Protein backbone atom coordinates (compact mmCIF):
# COMPACT_ATOMS: atom_id res chain seq x y z
CA UNK A 1 0.00 0.00 0.00
CA UNK A 2 1.17 3.51 -0.81
CA UNK A 3 -1.53 5.40 1.07
CA UNK A 4 -0.37 8.57 2.83
CA UNK A 5 -1.41 7.98 6.43
CA UNK A 6 -2.00 11.15 8.43
CA UNK A 7 -2.20 9.13 11.65
CA UNK A 8 0.52 6.90 13.11
CA UNK A 9 -0.49 3.32 12.33
CA UNK A 10 0.13 1.91 15.80
CA UNK A 11 -2.31 0.82 18.48
CA UNK A 12 -1.65 2.82 21.63
CA UNK A 13 -3.65 2.87 24.88
CA UNK A 14 -2.93 5.71 27.31
CA UNK A 15 -6.17 5.41 29.34
CA UNK A 16 -8.82 2.76 29.80
CA UNK A 17 -11.31 2.66 26.92
CA UNK A 18 -13.42 4.75 27.14
CA UNK A 19 -11.20 7.29 28.87
CA UNK A 20 -12.18 10.23 31.10
CA UNK A 21 -12.69 12.78 28.33
CA UNK A 22 -14.82 10.34 26.39
CA UNK A 23 -16.85 9.68 29.51
CA UNK A 24 -17.41 13.41 29.94
CA UNK A 25 -18.58 13.70 26.36
CA UNK A 26 -20.84 10.70 26.80
CA UNK A 27 -22.48 12.37 29.77
CA UNK A 28 -23.14 15.37 27.53
CA UNK A 29 -24.49 13.03 24.85
CA UNK A 30 -26.88 11.48 27.35
CA UNK A 31 -28.17 14.94 28.32
CA UNK A 32 -28.50 16.30 24.77
CA UNK A 33 -29.05 13.41 22.34
CA UNK A 34 -32.11 11.18 22.08
CA UNK A 35 -31.66 7.89 23.90
CA UNK A 36 -32.94 6.27 20.70
CA UNK A 37 -29.47 6.90 19.25
CA UNK A 38 -27.40 4.01 20.59
CA UNK A 39 -23.60 3.90 20.80
CA UNK A 40 -21.58 0.71 20.51
CA UNK A 41 -18.34 2.01 22.03
CA UNK A 42 -18.47 5.48 23.67
CA UNK A 43 -14.89 6.39 22.78
CA UNK A 44 -15.23 9.79 21.11
CA UNK A 45 -13.03 10.19 18.05
CA UNK A 46 -11.09 13.31 17.10
CA UNK A 47 -8.83 12.04 14.29
CA UNK A 48 -8.61 8.97 12.07
CA UNK A 49 -6.65 7.58 9.15
CA UNK A 50 -5.62 4.25 7.68
CA UNK A 51 -6.68 1.59 10.16
CA UNK A 52 -6.53 3.81 13.28
CA UNK A 53 -9.11 5.87 15.18
CA UNK A 54 -7.71 8.37 17.70
CA UNK A 55 -10.05 9.23 20.54
CA UNK A 56 -10.16 12.40 22.63
CA UNK A 57 -8.08 10.74 25.35
CA UNK A 58 -5.24 10.01 22.92
CA UNK A 59 -5.94 6.30 22.55
CA UNK A 60 -5.10 4.87 19.12
CA UNK A 61 -7.75 2.24 18.39
CA UNK A 62 -7.63 -0.33 15.59
CA UNK A 63 -10.68 0.02 13.37
CA UNK A 64 -12.52 -3.17 12.36
CA UNK A 65 -15.73 -1.32 11.51
CA UNK A 66 -14.92 1.40 8.94
CA UNK A 67 -17.97 3.30 10.17
CA UNK A 68 -20.02 0.29 9.01
CA UNK A 69 -18.22 -0.24 5.69
CA UNK A 70 -18.06 3.47 4.86
CA UNK A 71 -14.37 4.41 5.08
CA UNK A 72 -13.14 1.61 2.85
CA UNK A 73 -10.67 3.92 1.11
CA UNK A 74 -9.48 5.29 4.45
CA UNK A 75 -10.77 7.90 6.85
CA UNK A 76 -8.67 10.74 5.47
CA UNK A 77 -7.64 9.55 2.01
CA UNK A 78 -5.59 12.35 0.40
CA UNK A 79 -7.63 12.38 -2.81
CA UNK A 80 -10.85 12.64 -0.82
CA UNK A 81 -9.50 15.39 1.42
CA UNK A 82 -8.17 17.42 -1.49
CA UNK A 83 -11.36 17.03 -3.50
CA UNK A 84 -13.48 18.19 -0.56
CA UNK A 85 -11.20 21.16 0.15
CA UNK A 86 -11.28 22.30 -3.44
CA UNK A 87 -15.05 21.92 -3.72
CA UNK A 88 -15.80 23.69 -0.45
CA UNK A 89 -13.71 26.62 -1.65
CA UNK A 90 -15.73 26.76 -4.89
CA UNK A 91 -19.28 26.27 -3.56
CA UNK A 92 -21.06 23.95 -1.14
CA UNK A 93 -24.59 23.73 -2.55
CA UNK A 94 -26.91 24.92 -5.27
CA UNK A 95 -29.31 21.92 -5.48
CA UNK A 96 -28.74 19.98 -8.66
CA UNK A 97 -32.41 20.32 -9.59
CA UNK A 98 -32.12 24.12 -9.56
CA UNK A 99 -28.72 24.88 -11.06
CA UNK A 100 -26.71 21.72 -11.83
CA UNK A 101 -22.96 21.13 -11.69
CA UNK A 102 -20.36 18.85 -13.25
CA UNK A 103 -19.47 16.86 -10.13
CA UNK A 104 -22.89 15.17 -10.03
CA UNK A 105 -22.61 14.22 -13.69
CA UNK A 106 -19.06 12.89 -13.18
CA UNK A 107 -20.17 10.59 -10.35
CA UNK A 108 -23.00 9.22 -12.52
CA UNK A 109 -20.53 8.65 -15.36
CA UNK A 110 -18.25 6.73 -12.97
CA UNK A 111 -21.19 4.59 -11.84
CA UNK A 112 -22.02 3.78 -15.46
CA UNK A 113 -18.47 2.57 -15.95
CA UNK A 114 -18.07 0.66 -12.68
CA UNK A 115 -21.40 -1.08 -12.11
CA UNK A 116 -22.01 -4.51 -13.69
CA UNK A 117 -23.16 -4.80 -17.30
CA UNK A 118 -22.26 -3.11 -20.54
CA UNK A 119 -25.78 -1.85 -21.28
CA UNK A 120 -26.76 1.80 -21.39
CA UNK A 121 -27.31 3.10 -17.86
CA UNK A 122 -28.54 6.09 -15.93
CA UNK A 123 -28.06 7.07 -12.28
CA UNK A 124 -29.72 9.30 -9.71
CA UNK A 125 -27.98 10.48 -6.53
CA UNK A 126 -29.38 10.67 -3.02
CA UNK A 127 -28.21 11.10 0.58
CA UNK A 128 -28.44 7.67 2.20
CA UNK A 129 -28.76 4.00 1.47
CA UNK A 130 -32.36 3.95 2.66
CA UNK A 131 -33.18 6.80 0.26
CA UNK A 132 -31.58 4.86 -2.57
CA UNK A 133 -33.66 1.77 -1.77
CA UNK A 134 -36.88 3.82 -1.54
CA UNK A 135 -36.19 5.36 -4.93
CA UNK A 136 -35.26 2.03 -6.50
CA UNK A 137 -38.67 0.71 -5.47
CA UNK A 138 -40.38 3.83 -6.87
CA UNK A 139 -38.56 3.37 -10.16
CA UNK A 140 -39.36 -0.35 -10.35
CA UNK A 141 -43.05 0.27 -9.70
CA UNK A 142 -43.18 3.01 -12.34
CA UNK A 143 -41.44 0.92 -15.00
CA UNK A 144 -43.36 -2.30 -14.44
CA UNK A 145 -46.75 -0.89 -13.49
CA UNK A 146 -46.78 -3.41 -10.66
CA UNK A 147 -46.80 -2.81 -6.92
CA UNK A 148 -45.43 -5.84 -5.00
CA UNK A 149 -41.84 -6.10 -3.79
CA UNK A 150 -40.24 -9.31 -2.52
CA UNK A 151 -37.42 -9.18 0.05
CA UNK A 152 -35.69 -11.92 2.05
CA UNK A 153 -35.47 -13.15 5.62
CA UNK A 154 -32.53 -11.64 7.53
CA UNK A 155 -32.33 -8.75 5.06
CA UNK A 156 -31.66 -5.15 6.05
CA UNK A 157 -32.54 -2.22 3.79
CA UNK A 158 -32.89 0.85 6.03
CA UNK A 159 -34.85 2.69 8.71
CA UNK A 160 -37.45 4.70 6.78
CA UNK A 161 -41.01 3.40 6.72
CA UNK A 162 -40.73 1.56 3.40
CA UNK A 163 -37.25 0.23 4.10
CA UNK A 164 -38.24 -0.89 7.60
CA UNK A 165 -40.95 -2.91 5.88
CA UNK A 166 -38.31 -4.49 3.68
CA UNK A 167 -36.02 -5.11 6.66
CA UNK A 168 -36.53 -8.45 8.40
CA UNK A 169 -35.28 -7.80 11.94
CA UNK A 170 -37.69 -6.39 14.51
CA UNK A 171 -35.43 -5.17 17.33
CA UNK A 172 -34.07 -2.53 17.17
CA UNK A 173 -35.06 -1.54 13.66
CA UNK A 174 -38.84 -2.01 13.49
CA UNK A 175 -40.14 -2.46 17.04
CA UNK A 176 -43.02 -0.10 17.78
CA UNK A 177 -42.71 1.83 14.52
CA UNK A 178 -45.46 0.23 12.43
CA UNK A 179 -47.66 0.03 10.48
CA UNK A 180 -45.32 -0.31 7.54
CA UNK A 181 -45.74 0.22 3.83
CA UNK A 182 -47.94 -2.39 2.14
CA UNK A 183 -47.27 -4.77 -0.74
CA UNK A 184 -44.02 -6.11 0.73
CA UNK A 185 -43.50 -9.88 0.87
CA UNK A 186 -40.71 -11.96 2.34
CA UNK A 187 -39.09 -15.14 1.05
CA UNK A 188 -36.71 -17.49 2.92
CA UNK A 189 -33.06 -16.55 2.55
CA UNK A 190 -30.51 -19.06 1.33
CA UNK A 191 -28.65 -19.27 4.67
CA UNK A 192 -26.43 -22.37 4.39
CA UNK A 193 -25.66 -22.78 8.10
CA UNK A 194 -29.30 -22.64 9.14
CA UNK A 195 -31.05 -24.14 6.13
CA UNK A 196 -33.30 -26.99 7.40
CA UNK A 197 -32.27 -29.31 4.55
CA UNK A 198 -28.57 -28.73 5.20
CA UNK A 199 -26.02 -26.57 3.37
CA UNK A 200 -25.65 -29.06 0.50
CA UNK A 201 -29.29 -28.59 -0.54
CA UNK A 202 -29.59 -24.94 0.42
CA UNK A 203 -29.28 -23.41 -3.06
CA UNK A 204 -31.80 -25.78 -4.62
CA UNK A 205 -34.37 -25.73 -1.83
CA UNK A 206 -34.10 -22.02 -1.04
CA UNK A 207 -34.67 -21.15 -4.68
CA UNK A 208 -37.70 -23.43 -4.79
CA UNK A 209 -39.05 -21.74 -1.65
CA UNK A 210 -38.50 -18.32 -3.23
CA UNK A 211 -40.37 -19.34 -6.39
CA UNK A 212 -43.20 -20.73 -4.29
CA UNK A 213 -43.42 -17.48 -2.30
CA UNK A 214 -43.64 -15.35 -5.43
CA UNK A 215 -46.09 -17.66 -7.18
CA UNK A 216 -48.45 -18.47 -4.32
CA UNK A 217 -48.35 -15.36 -2.13
CA UNK A 218 -47.76 -12.58 -4.65
CA UNK A 219 -48.17 -13.62 -8.27
CA UNK A 220 -45.44 -13.13 -10.83
CA UNK A 221 -47.48 -10.59 -12.76
CA UNK A 222 -47.98 -8.50 -9.60
CA UNK A 223 -44.30 -8.40 -8.63
CA UNK A 224 -42.45 -5.22 -9.54
CA UNK A 225 -39.11 -6.13 -8.01
CA UNK A 226 -37.09 -8.55 -5.95
CA UNK A 227 -34.55 -6.83 -3.71
CA UNK A 228 -31.58 -8.78 -2.39
CA UNK A 229 -28.23 -8.14 -0.76
CA UNK A 230 -25.72 -10.37 -2.62
CA UNK A 231 -24.14 -10.86 0.81
CA UNK A 232 -26.41 -9.83 3.64
CA UNK A 233 -25.08 -7.14 5.96
CA UNK A 234 -26.90 -6.48 9.23
CA UNK A 235 -28.51 -9.90 8.94
CA UNK A 236 -25.17 -11.51 9.74
CA UNK A 237 -23.00 -11.46 6.60
CA UNK A 238 -24.96 -14.37 5.21
CA UNK A 239 -23.34 -15.62 1.99
CA UNK A 240 -25.81 -17.55 -0.18
CA UNK A 241 -24.49 -20.68 -1.87
CA UNK A 242 -23.13 -20.39 -5.38
CA UNK A 243 -25.81 -20.54 -8.02
CA UNK A 244 -28.69 -19.27 -5.90
CA UNK A 245 -28.39 -15.60 -6.88
CA UNK A 246 -28.04 -16.56 -10.54
CA UNK A 247 -31.26 -18.60 -10.34
CA UNK A 248 -33.10 -15.70 -8.71
CA UNK A 249 -31.85 -13.33 -11.42
CA UNK A 250 -32.93 -15.69 -14.19
CA UNK A 251 -36.37 -16.14 -12.64
CA UNK A 252 -36.84 -12.38 -12.44
CA UNK A 253 -35.82 -11.92 -16.08
CA UNK A 254 -38.22 -14.68 -17.17
CA UNK A 255 -41.19 -13.00 -15.49
CA UNK A 256 -40.47 -9.33 -16.17
CA UNK A 257 -39.56 -8.69 -12.53
CA UNK A 258 -36.77 -6.19 -11.86
CA UNK A 259 -33.84 -7.43 -9.78
CA UNK A 260 -32.60 -4.79 -7.34
CA UNK A 261 -29.14 -5.56 -5.95
CA UNK A 262 -28.73 -3.77 -2.63
CA UNK A 263 -24.95 -3.25 -2.67
CA UNK A 264 -24.95 -0.52 -0.05
CA UNK A 265 -22.67 -2.48 2.29
CA UNK A 266 -21.03 -4.82 -0.24
CA UNK A 267 -20.19 -2.26 -2.91
CA UNK A 268 -16.99 -0.43 -3.85
CA UNK A 269 -14.31 -3.11 -3.49
CA UNK A 270 -15.44 -4.39 -0.09
CA UNK A 271 -15.88 -8.03 -1.20
CA UNK A 272 -12.92 -8.20 -3.57
CA UNK A 273 -14.87 -7.01 -6.60
CA UNK A 274 -16.26 -3.56 -7.28
CA UNK A 275 -19.66 -5.09 -6.54
CA UNK A 276 -20.51 -8.42 -4.91
CA UNK A 277 -22.92 -9.57 -7.63
CA UNK A 278 -19.99 -9.61 -10.07
CA UNK A 279 -18.71 -12.75 -8.33
CA UNK A 280 -21.36 -14.77 -10.20
CA UNK A 281 -21.59 -12.43 -13.22
CA UNK A 282 -25.07 -11.35 -12.16
CA UNK A 283 -26.15 -8.07 -13.78
CA UNK A 284 -29.03 -6.49 -11.83
CA UNK A 285 -31.61 -4.22 -13.39
CA UNK A 286 -31.08 -1.70 -10.60
CA UNK A 287 -28.26 -1.40 -8.09
CA UNK A 288 -28.30 0.70 -4.93
CA UNK A 289 -25.06 2.06 -3.51
CA UNK A 290 -23.93 4.29 -0.64
CA UNK A 291 -21.55 3.71 2.31
CA UNK A 292 -18.08 3.14 0.75
CA UNK A 293 -18.76 5.35 -2.25
CA UNK A 294 -17.81 8.76 -0.85
CA UNK A 295 -15.12 8.28 1.78
CA UNK A 296 -17.38 9.14 4.70
CA UNK A 297 -19.58 11.85 3.22
CA UNK A 298 -23.31 11.17 2.76
CA UNK A 299 -23.97 10.07 -0.81
CA UNK A 300 -26.05 7.28 -2.32
CA UNK A 301 -27.18 6.26 -5.77
CA UNK A 302 -29.52 4.18 -7.83
CA UNK A 303 -27.99 3.00 -11.09
CA UNK A 304 -29.87 0.97 -13.65
CA UNK A 305 -30.87 0.20 -17.17
CA UNK A 306 -31.51 3.41 -19.10
CA UNK A 307 -35.05 2.47 -20.10
CA UNK A 308 -35.91 1.67 -16.48
CA UNK A 309 -34.35 4.79 -14.98
CA UNK A 310 -35.85 7.04 -17.67
CA UNK A 311 -39.37 5.68 -17.13
CA UNK A 312 -39.93 8.12 -14.27
CA UNK A 313 -41.52 11.48 -15.14
CA UNK A 314 -39.35 14.60 -14.90
CA UNK A 315 -39.25 15.81 -11.31
CA UNK A 316 -40.24 12.42 -9.93
CA UNK A 317 -36.76 11.81 -8.52
CA UNK A 318 -34.56 14.16 -6.54
CA UNK A 319 -34.18 15.91 -3.23
CA UNK A 320 -32.68 19.12 -1.88
CA UNK A 321 -29.33 17.65 -0.85
CA UNK A 322 -29.11 14.60 -3.12
CA UNK A 323 -25.80 14.56 -4.96
CA UNK A 324 -24.39 17.46 -2.94
CA UNK A 325 -21.28 18.80 -4.74
CA UNK A 326 -18.97 18.29 -1.75
CA UNK A 327 -20.09 14.67 -1.36
CA UNK A 328 -19.67 14.16 -5.11
CA UNK A 329 -16.12 15.52 -4.94
CA UNK A 330 -15.41 13.11 -2.09
CA UNK A 331 -16.80 10.22 -4.14
CA UNK A 332 -14.59 11.04 -7.10
CA UNK A 333 -11.58 11.10 -4.76
CA UNK A 334 -12.58 7.82 -3.13
CA UNK A 335 -13.03 6.10 -6.50
CA UNK A 336 -9.65 7.44 -7.63
CA UNK A 337 -8.09 5.94 -4.48
CA UNK A 338 -9.82 2.59 -5.01
CA UNK A 339 -8.45 2.42 -8.52
CA UNK A 340 -4.91 3.62 -7.83
CA UNK A 341 -4.52 1.44 -4.74
CA UNK A 342 -6.24 -1.61 -6.31
CA UNK A 343 -8.51 -1.91 -3.30
CA UNK A 344 -10.33 -4.86 -4.86
CA UNK A 345 -7.06 -6.75 -4.80
CA UNK A 346 -6.37 -5.47 -1.30
CA UNK A 347 -9.72 -6.80 -0.08
CA UNK A 348 -8.84 -10.24 -1.40
CA UNK A 349 -5.48 -10.07 0.40
CA UNK A 350 -7.25 -9.18 3.63
CA UNK A 351 -9.52 -12.19 3.19
CA UNK A 352 -6.47 -14.44 2.93
CA UNK A 353 -4.93 -12.94 6.05
CA UNK A 354 -8.14 -13.21 8.09
CA UNK A 355 -9.52 -16.55 7.02
CA UNK A 356 -6.56 -18.60 8.17
CA UNK A 357 -6.84 -17.13 11.67
CA UNK A 358 -10.63 -17.34 11.82
CA UNK A 359 -10.57 -20.97 10.71
CA UNK A 360 -8.14 -21.66 13.55
CA UNK A 361 -10.74 -20.27 15.94
CA UNK A 362 -13.38 -22.53 14.41
CA UNK A 363 -11.20 -25.60 14.86
CA UNK A 364 -10.47 -24.67 18.49
CA UNK A 365 -13.91 -23.61 19.78
CA UNK A 366 -17.12 -25.60 19.35
CA UNK A 367 -19.04 -22.35 19.80
CA UNK A 368 -17.80 -21.12 16.40
CA UNK A 369 -20.54 -22.47 14.18
CA UNK A 370 -19.48 -20.70 11.00
CA UNK A 371 -16.78 -18.56 9.45
CA UNK A 372 -17.91 -16.81 6.29
CA UNK A 373 -17.70 -13.80 4.04
CA UNK A 374 -15.75 -12.55 1.07
CA UNK A 375 -12.96 -10.04 0.69
CA UNK A 376 -12.83 -7.72 3.69
CA UNK A 377 -16.43 -8.47 4.69
CA UNK A 378 -16.01 -11.40 7.06
CA UNK A 379 -17.84 -12.85 10.03
CA UNK A 380 -17.89 -15.47 12.76
CA UNK A 381 -21.22 -16.86 14.00
CA UNK A 382 -21.33 -18.07 17.60
CA UNK A 383 -23.68 -20.62 19.15
CA UNK A 384 -23.85 -22.45 22.45
CA UNK A 385 -21.92 -25.26 20.78
CA UNK A 386 -24.68 -27.83 20.46
CA UNK A 387 -26.09 -29.42 17.34
CA UNK A 388 -29.23 -27.25 17.44
CA UNK A 389 -27.22 -24.12 16.58
CA UNK A 390 -28.68 -22.12 19.46
CA UNK A 391 -27.40 -18.55 19.02
CA UNK A 392 -25.15 -17.14 21.74
CA UNK A 393 -25.48 -13.36 21.72
CA UNK A 394 -24.10 -13.15 25.27
CA UNK A 395 -20.72 -14.61 24.34
CA UNK A 396 -20.69 -12.53 21.16
CA UNK A 397 -21.21 -9.32 23.13
CA UNK A 398 -18.60 -10.33 25.70
CA UNK A 399 -15.95 -10.98 23.04
CA UNK A 400 -16.70 -7.64 21.41
CA UNK A 401 -16.54 -5.88 24.77
CA UNK A 402 -13.12 -7.39 25.51
CA UNK A 403 -11.86 -6.25 22.11
CA UNK A 404 -13.08 -2.73 22.86
CA UNK A 405 -11.20 -2.67 26.15
CA UNK A 406 -8.01 -3.62 24.30
CA UNK A 407 -8.38 -0.90 21.70
CA UNK A 408 -9.99 -2.89 18.88
CA UNK A 409 -13.27 -1.53 17.51
CA UNK A 410 -15.47 -4.49 16.58
CA UNK A 411 -19.10 -4.73 15.49
CA UNK A 412 -21.75 -7.35 16.04
CA UNK A 413 -24.59 -8.26 13.68
CA UNK A 414 -27.09 -10.97 12.85
CA UNK A 415 -30.80 -11.50 13.32
CA UNK A 416 -29.97 -13.25 16.60
CA UNK A 417 -27.17 -10.87 17.67
CA UNK A 418 -24.62 -13.68 17.59
CA UNK A 419 -22.31 -12.66 14.74
CA UNK A 420 -19.00 -10.84 14.99
CA UNK A 421 -18.43 -8.95 11.74
CA UNK A 422 -15.17 -7.54 10.46
CA UNK A 423 -15.00 -4.57 8.10
CA UNK A 424 -11.49 -3.11 8.32
CA UNK A 425 -10.55 -0.16 6.11
CA UNK A 426 -9.07 -1.61 2.94
CA UNK A 427 -6.01 0.60 3.40
CA UNK A 428 -5.21 -0.72 6.90
CA UNK A 429 -1.66 -2.15 6.97
CA UNK A 430 -1.06 -5.84 7.61
CA UNK A 431 0.73 -5.34 10.92
CA UNK A 432 -2.37 -3.68 12.39
CA UNK A 433 -4.66 -6.41 11.13
CA UNK A 434 -2.38 -9.10 12.55
CA UNK A 435 -2.24 -7.37 15.93
CA UNK A 436 -6.02 -7.03 15.92
CA UNK A 437 -6.44 -10.72 15.19
CA UNK A 438 -4.16 -11.46 18.15
CA UNK A 439 -6.50 -9.38 20.33
CA UNK A 440 -9.49 -11.22 18.93
CA UNK A 441 -7.88 -14.57 19.65
CA UNK A 442 -7.21 -13.50 23.24
CA UNK A 443 -10.83 -12.38 23.60
CA UNK A 444 -12.06 -15.81 22.47
CA UNK A 445 -9.77 -17.49 24.98
CA UNK A 446 -11.01 -15.33 27.84
CA UNK A 447 -14.72 -15.67 27.04
CA UNK A 448 -14.91 -19.21 25.71
CA UNK A 449 -12.06 -20.75 27.70
N, C-alpha and C positions, 0 to 999 in steps of 0.2 A: 504494500500500500504506500502511496505517495501523498496521502492527505496531510494537509498542514494543520496539525492539532494546536489549538489555542490554549489547551488545558493539558497539564502534565498527565501522562497516561499511567498513573500509578495509584493504586488504592492506598488511602491514608486515613486512619481514624485518629482524631485528636480529642474527641469527646464520645460518650455513649451516643447511640443513634436511636431516637432523635436527641440532639443536644439542647442545651439551655435556651439558646436563641430561637431554635425551631419550636421549642415548647412555648416560649412567649408568643411567637407568631400564631401557634395553634390555638392558644387561648383567645387571641384576637379573632381568629377565624371562627371559633365557636360563638363568639359574641356578635359577629357581623354577618356571617354567611349561613344560609339555610342549612339546617341539619340534614336535609335531603341530599346534599352534596357530600358524599363520602370521600374519605382519604385512605388509601392503602398504607402508606408510610408517611407520617407527618414530619419528614425531613425537608425543610423548605430550601429550594434550590436558588442559587444566585448566579452560577455560571455552569456551562456544560460544553463538552466537545469530545469528539471521538467516542470512546466507550465510558467516559467519566462524567458524573454529575457532582458538582461541588455545592455543598449546602452552606447555609449562613453561619454555621459553626466551624467551617473550614474542613469538614470531612470530605474526602474524595471517595465517592461511591461508584462501584461498577454497575453499569446500566444493562440489565437484561430485559428491559421493557420497551425502550425506544418511544416512550410516550404512547404506548399501545401501537407499535408498528408505524409510527409517524416519522421519526428522525432516522430513517434508514440510511440516508446519505450523510449522516452526522448532524450534530446539534448546532454547529456553527460552521458549516461547510463554506469555504472561502467564496465559491461561485454564488452561493445563495446570499451570503452576507453582502457581497459587492452588488449583486443585482438589486437587492432590497434598498441599499443605500442610494444607488443611482436613481431608482424609481421614486423613492420618497423625496429626493431633491427635485425631481421633475414635477410630479403631482401624485396625490394619494387617492383621488377618487373623482370620477365624473358620472358614474353609472353608465355601463356599456350601452344600455337601452336608450340613453339620452344623447350622449356624444361618445362614440366608440373610440377604441385605441388599439394599437398594433399588438400589444402584449397578449391580449385575449385571443386574437386571431392566431398568434404564434403558438400558444399552448394548444389550441385546437388542431393546428397543423401537426404538431408533435404527436398528439394522440392519434391522429389518422395514420401516421407512420408507425407508431409503436404497438398499437393494439392489434390483436389477431385478425387475419384475413386481408386479402388484397383488393376487396371490393371498395366501391366509393362509399365514403363515410362522412358523417357530420357529427359535431359535438355541441354540447351546451354546458356552461360552467355554473357551478353553484357554490354554496358555502360549506356544506357538511355531507357526510356519507348518507345520512338519513334523507336529506334533501334530494340527493342524487337518486336514491331508491324511489322516493315519492314521484319524482319526475319521470323515471323510467316506467313506472306503472301507468302514469298519465299518458305517456307516449304510446305504450303498448295498447292501451284501451282505445285510444284515438285511431291508431292504425288498423286494428283488427275489428273494431266495432263490437267487441266482446267485453265482458266485465269481470269475469272470474280470474283470480290469481292463485296459483298453487305454490306453496312454500314447503319446507321440510322440517321434520322434528329436529330439535337441537339447533336450529338456525337462529341467527341474530342479524337484524337488518336496521335497527335504530330505535329511537325513543319518541318519535312523533306518533300521532294517533295511528296513522296507517302502518307505519313501520313497527310499532308495537304489536299490531295485529299480525304482521308477518313473523315477528319474533316468537320463538317457542317458549322461552323460559319466563315463568311468572315472577319470581322474586330474584332480583329487585326491580326488574324492568317493567312489569305489567301490573303488579299487585295494586289493586284499588283504583286503577286509572281508567277502567272501562266505562261504558261500552266502546268497543273498537270498530273500525271501519268494516263494513260488510263485504261479502263476496271474496273472502279469503279462505282457502282450504289448505289442509296440511297432510302431506304424505310421509310415510316412514323414511327415515334417512338410512342410507347404506353405511352402517356403523359396524365395521367388521368385528370388533371386540365383543359387542353386545348384541349381535344379530342372533335371534333365536335358533336359526338353522346352522349356525357356525360360520366362521369367516370364509370357509371354502365355498359356501353357497350364497354368500352375502350378495354379490353382484347380481346373480340371476334372480334370487328371490326378492331382493329389494326393488329391482326394476319391475318385476311382476306386480308387486304391491303398489308401486307408483302408478302403473298403468291402470290397475283396478281402481285406485282412488280417483283418478281423472275420469275414467269411464263411468263408474257407478255413482260417484258423489257429485260430480261437476258436469260432465259431458264435454267431449272434445270440442264441439262447436261453440261452447260457452266460454272456453278458456282462452283468455287473452295472452297470458304469459305464465311461464314457470320460472321462478327465481331461485337460484342456488349459489351457494358459496362453493367453489371448486375444492377448497379445504375449509371446513367450518372454523370460525374464529372463537367467539365467546362460548360457543357450544362445546368447546374442548379440543380444538384442532383435530377434528375428526377427518381422516383421509379416506374417502370412499375407495373401494377396490377398483383396480384398473378395468376399464370397459364399461363401468356403470354410467359415468358422465356421458360417454359417447352414445350409449343406448338412449339416454334421456334426450340428448340433442337430436338424435335421429327421429325419435318419436315426435318431438315438437315440430320438426320440419315436415314430417308426414301429415300432420294434422293442422298446419297453419298456425301453430302456437309459437309465440316469440320466446326464445330462451334468453333470460336476463342472467348474466354472470355477475354476481356481486363480488367484485375483486377489491373491495375497499381495504381489507386487511391483507390480502394475498398479493396485491399488485405492486408493480415497480420494484422488481428484482428480488422481492422478499423470499420467494420459494425457489430461486435459482433460474427462473425464466422471468421475462418482463411481466408476464401474467401467468397464473397457475393453470389456466385452461389450455395453455400451449403445450403442456406436458403430454396431453393426449390429442393434440392437433384439433381441439374443439374450437370452432369459431362461433361465438354467440351472436345473436341478433343485436343485443344491447349489452353494454358492459358499464358497470358503475365503478368509479374510482374516487379516491380521496386519500386520507392518511399519508402514505409515503410520497405522494406526488409533489408536495410543495415545501419540503424541508422544515415543517413545523407551522407554517402559516395555513389559515383555513381556506381550503380550495377543494372542490369536488367536481366531478364531471359525469355526464352520460354521453357515451360514444356509441354510435350504431350505424346500421345500414342507412344510406342517404334517403331512400324512399320511406323508411320508417321515421327517421328523425324529421323529415320535411313534411310529414303528414299533419303536423300540428299547425293550426292557424297562427298567423303572425300576432305576436303579443301573448300567445298562450304559454310560453316559457319565459323565465327570467327571474328577476329579483333585484332589489336595490344594490346589494353588495356582491352578488354573484359574479365571479371572475374579476374581483378587485385587482387593479393593476399592480399593487405591491405583491399580492399573493401570486399573481401570474409571473412576475419577475422572479420570485422565489422558486416557482416551479421550473422555469427555464434553467435556473442555476442548478437545481437539484437534478434535473434530467441530464444536464451537461456533466455533472459529477458522476452520475450512474454510468454514463457512457465512458468517460475518460478513465474511471477507476475499475471498469468491468465489474460492477457490483453484482451482476448475475453470477459470474464466476466466483466472486468472493462468497456469495451466499452458499454455493455448492461446497466451497472449501470449509466454511463454518459447519455445514452439515457433517462433513467427514470428521472434523475435530470433535464435535459433540457426540455423535452417535456411538463412537467406540466407548466413551465414558458412560453414557446413559445405558448402553447395553450391559456394561459391567454392573451397574446398579440393579438392573433387572435380574441378572444371574445371581446376585447376592441377596436380594430381598424379595420374599414372596409377595409382599404388598405391592410391588411394582407389576401391575397387570398388563401394561402396554407402554411401549416407547414408539412414538410415531411423529410424523411430520415430513417436511421437505424443505431443503435449503436452510435458511435461518429462521424457520417457523416450526419449532419443535416442542414436544410435550411428553410428559410422563403422567400416566393415569394411575392413581393409587386406590387400592381396595383394602379390605380387612384381611386379605390373603386367602380367603376360602374360595371354593369352586363357584359359588353363587355370585361372585363379582360385586359384593356389597361395597358401595363407595365409602371412602374414608376421608371426608372433608376435614375432620379434626387433625389427622396426621398431616394432611396437605397444608393446612393453615400453620401448623407448628413448624414444619420445615421452612415455609416461607418466612415466618417470623424470625427463625434463627438466622436465615440468610440476611434479613434486614439488619439484625443486630451486628453482623459481621461486615456490613458495608456492601452488600450485594442486593440490588433492587430486583426482586422477582415478582411475578404476577401469577395469580391463580385464575382458573377458568373452569368451564364445564357445567352442564346442566345440573350436576350433583355437587359442584364445588370441590371436586376431587382431582383436578388436573393442574399440574405445574406447567406453565407455558413459558417458553424462552424466545425472546425477540430482540436479540442484541443489535445495536447499530451495525450495519454491514461494514463500517469502517473501523470498528473496534479491533485493536491489534491482538494477535494470538496470545501474547503473554498475559493479557488481561482476561481473556476467555478461559485460559488454562487455570489461572488463579481462581476465577469464579467457580469453575467446575470443582476445584479442590474444596472450596467453601461449601458447595452443594453436597459433595460427598460426605463432608463432616456433619452437615445438617441431617442427612439420612441416618448416619451412624448414631447421632444423639437421640433422634426421635424414634427410629425403628429398631435400634439396638443392633 
